Amino acid sequence: MALTVERSRAEVHDWLIGHGLRFMPAVNLVERGRNGDGNSVPRYHVLWGTGRELTRVLIAAMRAAGAGRLTLLHRHRVTALDHDAGTVGGVVAMDEATGAEIRVTAPVVVLATGGINGSHAEAVANWPRDRARPATMLNGAHPFADGRMHRFVADRLGGRIVNPAAMWNYAAGLPHPFPHFPGHGLSIIPCKSALWLDHRGDRIGPEPLVTGFDTNWLCRRVAEQKKPWTWHLLNLRIAAREFAISGAEHNPRIRDRQLVPFLRETLLGNHRLIRQMLRECPQVLADDTLKGLAAQMNALTLSHDIDPGRLRANVDRFDANFAPGRDPAEDVQVRRILEAREWRPDRLRTCKPAPLQKRGAGPFIAMQLQLITRKSLGGLRTDLQSRALGDGDAPIPGLYCVGEAAGFGGGNANGNRSLEGTFLPGCIMTAKAAARSILAGG
C-alpha cells in the first residue's frame, strides 16, 4: 500500500494522461465512513470515455508496441498451465469455437484472470463465516472470473490464495433486463435520498441505510434481512437527479464523450435512464399513489408483504421531519445527505432534503434490490515484482500474477475495505511491476 501512495500519481494518473486519456474534473468523495473512519479526501476518479476508452487506447498502444511480435488468440480460454518440476513454461487453452486444445509455450506467463466473484459457487464457498449471506445474489462480475486459475496454481504449483473471503460486493443490484449470462446483475448507485426498506416496506434501521459512507456495512445490513431483497422507495424528483447504474453500458454520455448531453442530464436530471429502466426492468415500479405502488410491489413478489397503510405510515413518519418547528437533520439519513452535499460534485447529484410526498415530485418509484457480487480483494499471493509465490514465499519460476487475480497486489493490498478509487491503480501498478521484472530477467 505504501508503494501505491508513493507512486500512484506518476505511474497511474500521469501515465494515463500521457496516453491521451482524461479524467472528469469532478472527483467523487465516497466511502466517507459512518463515523469519519473512511476517506477524508475525494479520490474516486472517473475516466472520460469510461473503461471502453481506456481499453481502446491501451489496445492501440499494445498493437503499436508489439508490431510484428504480437499474436492475439481471441475466444481461447486457458484451462491449465504447462509446468515442469515447478517451473511454468506456457499454457493449455481451448478454442471456444471448435473445442480444439492448443498449447502455447512461453518463458513467462502472466495471469490476469480477474477474481473469484464471477462464480456463485466460489462466492458462497468463501463467504465470510461471521456474516449472514442472502439466499440469492446477483452476479456483477463475469462468469470467467471464476477462480479456476487460482485453484490450479494453489493445487498444482504450491501457490497461496490469500484472504478469499475479502470481497467488495454491493448492496444494491437489479437483474439485467437483457442478461448476458445467468444471474447477470446491474450494480446501481443507490440514491441517497431514497428510503431503504425491508421486504415488508419498513425502513431498515435503527440507523438508516445511506450510500456513500460505508459499502461494507451496507452489504452486511442487507444480507441480514429476512428475505434476499430490499426496496428503494423514492420519487421521480429523486430518481432523475440521483439514480445511476455503474458501468459504460448505462452511461453513454460519459462513454461516448458527449459533453453537452452529459451536462444537460447532470443539471436537468437523467430522465432518459429512469424512463429506460421503468420500461425494461420489471423490478422498477412507478405509481402516482403509495397504495397503487404497494399493490405493484406485492404483485412482483407474489405476496402480501407490503401493507399499503403501513407503507404510507412509514413515509408519513419520514416526512414529519420537515414539519414546521422540526429540525430535519435530527434524522440520520437527512444529516448524511446534508454532509454529502457539502462537497460540490455531490451537491449536483444529491437532492436537497425534502418530504417524499413533496407536491409535484411524483410519481412514486420503488426498486426491488438484491446484493450483487463484484470484486475480490483477496487473491494469489505475490511479491513486489508481481511474481506468484509458492511454498515458503519463494517465487514460482515463470509465473506472474496481476490485477484482481493478485488481490490488486500481494493478495490483499486493499485490506477488507477498498474505500473505492483503488482498483484501476492496483491493476496498472501490478502490471508495471511485472513488466519491469520480466524485462530485467525475473
Secondary structure, DSSP 8 states (H G I E B T S, - for coil): -HHHHHHHIIIIIIHHHHTT--B-S--B-----TTS-S-SS--B--BTTHHHHHHHHHHHHHHHHTTTT----TTEEEEEEEEETTEEEEEEEEETTT--EEEEE-S-EEE----STT-HHHHHHTS-TTS---S--EE-S-TT-SSHHHHHHHHHH---EE-TT-EEEEEEEEE-SS-SSTTBEEEEE--TTSEEE-TTS-B--SS---TTS-HHHHHHHHHTSSSS-EEEEEEHHHHHHH-EESSSTT-HHHHTT-HHHHHHHHHH--HHHHHHHHHH-TTEEEESSHHHHHHHHHHHHTS----HHHHHHHHHHHHGGGSTT--GGGSHHHHHHHHHTTSHHHHHHS-----TT-TT--SEEEEEEEEEEEEES-EE-B-TT-EEE-GGG-EEEEEEE-GGGBTTTTTTTTTT---SS-HHHHHHHHHHHHHHHHHTT-
